[in-house]
Amino acid sequence: MSTLEAPAESPMGAHLIGGEWIASGPSMTTSINPARPDEPVGEHPVGDGSTAAAAVSAAVDAQQAWRDVGFRRRAEILERAAVLFEERADELALIGTREEGKLLAEMRGEAVLSAETCRYQAAVIKMPTERIYPSAKPGETIRTLRAPLGVVGVVTPWNFPILIPVWKIAPALAAGNTVVWKTASNTPLVSVAMAQIFVDAGVPAGALNLILGPGSMGGAMIEDPRVDGVTFTGSVPVGFDIRDKVTARNGRVQLELGGHNPAIVFDDADLDIAVPMVVAGAMGSTGQKCTATRRVIAHGAIYDELVERMATAVTDLKVGDGQDASAAIGPIVAPRARAEIAEGLEKAVAQGAEVVATAETPDTSECYFAPTLLTGTVDLDIWREEVFGPVSTVVKVDSDEEAFALANDTDFGLSASVFTTDMWRVDRAVNHLEAGIVKINAPTTGSELHVPFGGEKASSGHAPREQGDTAHDFFTRTRSIYINPGSPNPYA
């Protein structure tokens, strides 16, 4: 499109391509509530490679016009989107909870934080971005500017179906890029509702495109040479495959991958703080967070008390339907995901891990999984391999050196927590823990939207961080501009 047009209203489940909602296709599927497997959430089309190609074409056609809209109008659109995320927070939360299983309060929190993210990114593009440099030539001006990357592919997971897409889409649009968004197969309908918010806020046809379907469709989008960059959150194998394919054509790629996050509890820690924080970090959102606490490293002096108190806290957790306000833990997203968690737990027990606590679960759905606390040794596979659910393992250590060494002894490096009142331990933690996020007397989970988010080692790629003003570093190209007055040099 050479000019920008307003898209139409969406049906409940549909692709958004070039401003048109496409509610049919070669095949259709139904989204299912993991807490109520007999309750369909809604039907939606399943796309293929041609769907992805059409969405990329629409983004290419709209890119120049969207870039030329200018920062002020783009900021106004994001500010309007923020208002709509707040106004529709309850609606989004209900759809998201029915599709993914997360507690309503948590899902609503995602919607509210999405509003704040849109508002923040609208403010960032009003801030100075250019720099002026001195020139050796009299009268010449040297400056930089940031240009949009172009067409951006956004691939998002199901575990934060509202917030993570907005982390990516808001700064991408703010910087003048057009977007092709491949959402997770488990959460298509809440994605459609979110895309409608951006449409209603004023994002024009082709600037944001949403495609629903399997990973192979996302692969077709990723391999399209017209896509200038891809931002992805998901598993390590898929992320590395995306990296190889995008960089092979000299495209830009941003990866947020797995985590196997430690919490170190030292002998001077306040257990009244540490116990609820560690349990929340391990079991919150049903353990389906890349920042979840998978490993607990406990100093020997407090090991027995810590395990006892954590066991009580885990046992007391109420597991239930995400729509039940009294529930603390919801279901696993799908039967297949639950089976993978169960397999990891069974393997750990076979290798010698001891189950010291589990919570009760309803028998109304096969997707419920009991939050489980283990004790064991570093020889367990579960100590090194991520199990994406509410399972955490406690290991005892006898020294600071052993604690920090175990925390770093992993391929991942996303988040880490340390519980202590010793400032020397704090200093050592922030300087020596190999993690992109370090928390002191706080859970490994949670982040502030204005602060850079990302990990080290296999947890992230080498691109600029997500969130905060650093998000624009990925979605823009820096150009150096030399401006000569074009008249004879009066100083010659």
N, C-alpha and C positions, 0 to 999 in steps of 0.2 A: 504494500500500500504506500502511495506517495504522500497521502494525507492521513491524519489520524481520525478514526471514527469510533463511536461508542459501541461496545458489544451489546448484545441482547441479554435478556434475563435468562438465568440458567434453570433447567430442570434439576431434580435432586441429584442425579448421577449423569455426568456427561463430560466429554472432553471440551476444552475451550481452545479453539484454533482460529487465529485471525479474526477474533471477535464473534465467532459463531459457536454456539453450544451444540455439540454433536452427541445426541443421546442414543444413537444406534450404531451398530457395527457388525462385523462378521460373526462376533459372538458376544454373549452377555453373561454376566455372573452376578451373584448376590452376596452382599456383605453380611456377615453373621456376627451376632453379639456373643463374645466368648463366655459371658456369664449366664446367658440364656440361649443355648444353642438352637432351640426351637423357634427363636425370634429373629426373623430376617430384618436387617436394618434398611436395606434398599437395594435396588438393582442398578447396575451400571455397565456400560460397554467396555470391552477389552480391546485395546488397540494393538497394532503390529508395526512393522517397519515403515509401512506407508503412512501411518498415523504420525510417527515421529518425523518423517521427512516433510509432511505437510506443516507441522508445527514449526520446524526450523525455517521453512520457506516463509511462513508468516512473520517470524521474528526478524528475518533478514529484510523483508519488505518494509517493516515498520521501524527499523533501527535508526535510520537517518532522521526521520521526522521526530521520533521520540528524543533523540539527542538534541535536536534543534529547539525543542520546547523550552529549554532553559531551566536553571536550577530553581528559580522561584516557583514556577508552576509545578515542578516535580515535588518540591517541598510541600506545597499546598495539598497535593493529592495524598501524600503520605500522612499529613496531619489529619486529613479527612478520614483516611483509613484507620487511624488510631481511634478516632471517635466511634467509628462503626465497630471495631473490635470490642470496644467497651460496651456499646449498646447491645451487641449480639453475643456477649460472652456466655450467657446461659444457654443460648441455642447451640453455639459451637461446642460447649462443654458436654451437652447431652448427646450430640451426634458423636463426638469423639469418644466418650465413655462407652456408648453402645457399640462402637466399632472396635475399640482397642482394649477396653476393660478398666482403664485407669480410673481412680476415684474422681467423682464429679468436682470436688474442691481442687484437686490437682489440675484437672483439665481446664477448669475455669481460670486457675492461676496462669496457665499457659496463654490463654486468650488475653488476660490483663497485661501480662508481660509483653505480648505481641504488640499491644497498643503502645506501650512505653517504648518498644524498639522502633516502631514506625516514627514515633514522635522524636526520638533521639536521632535517628538517621536523617530526618528532615532538618534537624538543627545542624548536624554535621556539615551538610552541603551548603549551608550559609556561612560557614567559617572560611577564613582565608586558606587557600591551598597553593597559591603561587609563591615563588621565592624570586627575589631580585638579586642578581650577581654583578659584581664589578666587571668591567671590560677594560682590556688594555688599549682599546681604540676610543679616542675622545668622541663623545656624542652617541656611542652605541649603547643599547640597553640589552641585557641578557636576562631572560626570565624563564621560568618553567610553567607549564600548565598540565592539568590532568585531563586526558581524553578517555572516553568510555572504552572498555575492552572490546565491546561489540555485541555479539550474541553469546549469551551465557546459558549453559546447561546446568540445571539445579536438580540434584537427585537426593531425596530425603527419606529418612527412616520412619518407622511406625511408632517408635517409643515416645517421641515428642512430636506428635503429628501436627500440632499448631505452631509451637514456638520455633523449632529448628528451621522449618521452611521460611518463616519470617526473618530469622537471623540472616538468611541468604538473600531472599527476594528483596527486602527493603533496601539494603545498601546497593544491590545490583541495579534496581530501578532508579534509585536516587542518583547514581553516578551516570545515568543516561544509557544503560544497557537494556536490551530486550532479553526476555527470559523464556526458555522452554523448561517447564517444571515437570519432571517425572516423579510423581509421588509414590509412596509405598503401596504395595498391592493390598495390604491389610487395612488401610485407612483412606480409601478414595473419596468417601462422601463428605467427610469433614474438610477435605481438600477442596472439593467443589464449592462448599459454603465459604471457605476462605477466599477462593478466587473471585467469587461473587462480591465479596467485600471490596477487593481491589478494583473490580469493575465499577461498583457503585461509587467508589471514591473518585473515579475519574481516569483510571488507567485506560488508555485507548486500545482499540483493536490491534492485536499483534504484538503489543508491548509485553504482555504476559500471556503465555500459552500453557495450558495444563493438559497433560496426557495421562491416561489411566491404562494400566496394563502390566504385563510381566517384565521381568528383568531384561529379557531379550529385546523388548521395545526400547528400554532405556539404553541398551547397548547400541542399538541402531542410531539413536540420537548422539551418543558419545562419539561414535565413529564418523559422524558427519563432518566433513572438513570445513563446513560453513560455521561450525560452533567454535568460537574463539577461546572459550575457557569452560571448565566444568568444576563445580563445587559439589562435593560428595560427603555424606555422613553415612557410615555403615561398617561392614565387616572388613577385616584386613585383606583377605584374598580378593574380594571384589574391588576394594580400593586400589590395590597394587595393579590389578588388571587395567583399571581405568587410567591410572598413572601412565602405564606403559603405552597404551593406545593413544592417549591425548598428547603426551610429550613426543611421541614418534612423529607427529605432524607439526611439532613446534607450538602446540597449544599450551595453554596455562591450566594447571590443575591444583585444586585445594582439597585436602583430605582430612577428615576427622574420623578416626577409626576406633579400635577397641581400647579397653583399659583393664588392668588387673591391679586395682588400686589398694595400697596398704594404709592401715591406720596403726601407728606406733603408740602404745600406751605405756609410758614410763612409770617408775615406781613412785614418783612424786605427783602424779596426775590426780586431779580431783575426780573421783569416780562418779560423783553425782552429776558431773558434766559429761564425762567420757562415755558412760554406759548408754544414755539415751542418744547421744550423738552418733556413736558407732553403730548402734542398732538401726537408727534412722538411715544412716548412710548405706548400710548393708541391705536392709529390707524394704525401705521406702520405694514407692512406685513398683512394687513387686520385684525389686532387684533388677528391673529392666532399664538400667541406666548405664551408659558407658563410664560414668564416674562413680558407680556404686562401690562400696567397700567390700572387696572380695577376700582380703587377707588382713587378719588382725595379729599384730606382733606385740606380745605382752611381756613386760619385764617380770622375771620370776617372782619378785617380792609381792606383786599384786596379781599374779596370774590366777590363782585359785579364786580369789574374791571377784575378779573381773569376769571370769567364766561363769561363776554362780549367778552373778547379778545380770549378766547378759542373757543367760538361759531363762531366767525368770521373765525378763522383758520380752524375749522372743515368744515364749509360751503364752504370754498374755495378749499377743497381737490377735485382733479379730480379722479373719479373712472373710470376704463377702463380696457381693455385687457392688460395683462401683457406684451404683445409684443409691446404695444404702448409706445414709449419712453416718451410721455408727461403725462402718467398716474402716479398718486401717490399711488393709492390703486387698487389692483386687485380684482378678484372675490373670493367668498368663494369656498372652495375646491370641494363641492358637494351639490346637492339640499337638501339632508337630513341634512347636517350640517347647511345650511342656515335656514332651517325650525326650528331647535333647537334654533338658535339665535333669530329668529323672535318671537318664543314662549316666550323666556326669556324677551324680550323687551316688548311684549304685557302685560305680567304679571306685570312687573314693573310699567307700565303706569296705569294699573287697580288698583294697590296698592297706587297710588298717585304720582308717579314720573312725573316730567315735562320734556318734550322734548324741549330743548332750541336750538338745532342745528342739522341739517342733511345735508349731501351732496347729490348732484344729482347723479343718477345712470343710466347707459344705460339700454335699454329695450331689448337688444339682447340676454340675457341669464337670466334664473331664478336664477343663482348663484350669481348675484350681490346683495350686501346689502349695504345700505347707512350708512356710518360712522355716529354715533349718540352720542350726548352729552346729558346727563340727569342731572337734579338736584333733590335732594330729601333728605331723612333721612335714618338713620341707620336701620329703621324698614323694609326697602325694602328687599325682598329676594335676589334681584340682588346685594345687598351690601355684601351678604355672600356667594352666590352661583356663581361659575364661569360660565360666558357666553363667549364662545370661539369665539369671533368676535369683530368687531370695535365698541364697546359700552363701554362707561365709565360714571361713576356717580360722581358728585361733591356734597360734604356735607360740611356745615359750622361749624366751631368750634370757641370757644372763648378763649382757653388757650392752653399752651404747653402740660399740663397734659392730656387734653382731646384729643389732636392730637395724642400723642404717644399711649395713651390707645386704640384709635380707630384703629390705624395702626396695633397694635398687636392683636386686637379682631377678630381673624380669625383662622380657622383650618390650614391654609397654612402659609408658611414662606419661600418663595423662594427669592423674591427681593423686595427692598423698596427704595424709593427716598426721599430726603429732600432738599428743596430749601430754603436757608438761607445764610446770611453773618455773622451770630453770631457763633463764635467758640464754645461757651458753648452749643449751640444747636447741633452743629456738634458732640461734644464729647458725648452728651447724646444719639444722634441717633446711633452712631457706637457701643455704649456700651449697649443700652437697646432695640433697635429694634430687634424683633425676626425674623430675616431673614438671610439666608445664604449669600446674596449679598446686600450690602448697598451702595447706590450711593448718592453723595452729589453734588447738582447742575448739575445733569445728569439724563437721562431717566432710568427707571427700566430695560429697555432692553439693550442687548449688553454685551459682555464679552471678555476678552483676552484669547487666547488659552493656554498661559503658566501659567494661574492662576487657582486654583481649582474652580470648578463650582458645586454648589449644594445648597439645601435648608434645612430648619428646619421643624419640626412638620410634617404635612401630605404631604409636598412637596417632601420629599426625604426619602430614607431608611437610615439605619445606616452604610452602607458600605462606604469605602473611596470615596472621591470626584472624579468626572470626570475631565478631562483636566489636564494640567500641569504634573509635575513629580509625583503627587499623584495618577494619573491614574494607575500607575504600582502597587500600593499597593493592588488594587482589583485583578489584573490579575496575581499575583504571590503569592507563599507560601514562608514564611521565614523558613529556616532550620538552626539550630545551630549545628556546626561541632566541635568536639573535636578530635584533632590530637595529638597522643602520639608518640614519636620517636620509640618506640618499642624495645629499648635497655636498659640495666641496668642503673639505675639512678646514675650518677657519684657523686651526692651530698649526697647519702644515707650514 
